[in-house]
């Protein structure tokens, strides 16, 4: 994706997700609020605004770890937080969270998600191995 298109996409993504988040807050729709904040965290990650993406992913991680209303998203939060860390070359920490996602996904039994997570684990391990060499 060319830089101009990517920048415009991120701009619109932030604009409309922020509007959706405000609507979710006003309506008290906590599930949609959580999902839209997760999407916004991705947008920050894509534009390499890691200060904001880390802050939002940590908030969502804590919510899904402690709040039963959002606990069904825990594996997704771990997986995507791990990818966010990977993009920052934090491979060991990324691996930690992706492995946490795998444990939950194995319990859920969703083969497609398990495959995706195992792939992410392999990529993390390859990067860690490259650093050690």
N, C-alpha and C positions, 0 to 999 in steps of 0.2 A: 504494500500500500504506500503510495507516495506520501511524502511528509505533509503536504497541504491537505490532502483528503483525511489523513490520520488526525491532524490537528483539528480540523472541522468536525470530524466524528467525535473526538473527545470533548470538544466544546459543547456540541449538542447533547451528548450523553450526560455531561455534568448538569447542563441546564435543565433537561427534562427529568433526570433522576432527582435533582434537587426539588423540582416542583412536585414530583410524585411523593417524595419523602415528606414535604410539608402537608400534602393532602392526607397522607397516611397518619401523620401526627394529629391533624385536626379531626380526622374521623375515628381515631383510636384503633386503626387497623394495624396491630402489632406484627402480624405475620408478613403483610406486604411491606411494612416499614423495614423489617429485618432483611427481606429479600432485596429490596431496592438499595439498602445500605451496602449489601454484599456486592451488588452490581456497581455501585459507586466506588467501592474499594478497588474493583477490577479496573475501572476507568483510570483511577489515580495510578495504579500499577502500570497500565499501558502507556501512560504519559511519563513514566519514571518519576513520579512524585511520591517517592517512597516514605517520606515523612508522613504524608496523609494516608497512604495505603496501609502502612504499618499500624498507625493509630486506629484506623477503622477496623482492620482485620483483628487486632487485639481486642477491641471492644466486642466485636461479634463472636470471637472465640470465647471470651469470658461469659457473654450472655448465653451462648449455646451450651457451655459447660455447667452453668448454674441454674438455668431457667428451663423447666420441662416444656414450656411452650415452644422453645427453639431447639431443643435437644436433637430433634430429628434431622437438623441441618449440620450437626457436629462434624460428620465425616467430610462434608463438602467444605466447611470452613477450614478444617485441618488441611485438606488437599490444596485448596486455593491459597491459603496462607503459606503453605510450603512452596508453592509455585512462585509466590511473591518473594519469598526469601531466596529461592533459587535465582531469580532474576537479579538479586543483589549480591550474588556469588556467596551466599551464606549456605553452602551445600550441606554441611553437617546438621545445621538447625533445620533446614528444609527437609532433610531425610527423616529427622525425628518426627516432624508433623505428618509427613506422607505415610510413614509407618503407622502412626496413630490412626490415620484415615483408613488404612488397609484393614486393621483389626476390626474396626466398626463395619466396614463394607463386607468383610468375610461373614460376619454375623448376619448382616442383611441378606447376603446371598445373591447380590446383583452382579452377574458375571461381567457385564460390560464395564461397570465401575471398578470392579476388582482388577480387570485387565488394564484399565487406564492407570490405576494406582500402582500396579506392579511395574508398568512401563516407566512411570515417574521415579520409582525407587531405583530401577536400573540406570536411568539417566543420572540421578544423584550419585550413585555408586561409581559410575564412570568418571564423573567430574572429580570426585574425591580421589579416585585412583590416579588420575592425571596430575593432580596437585602433588601427590606423594612421590611421583616419579621424577 
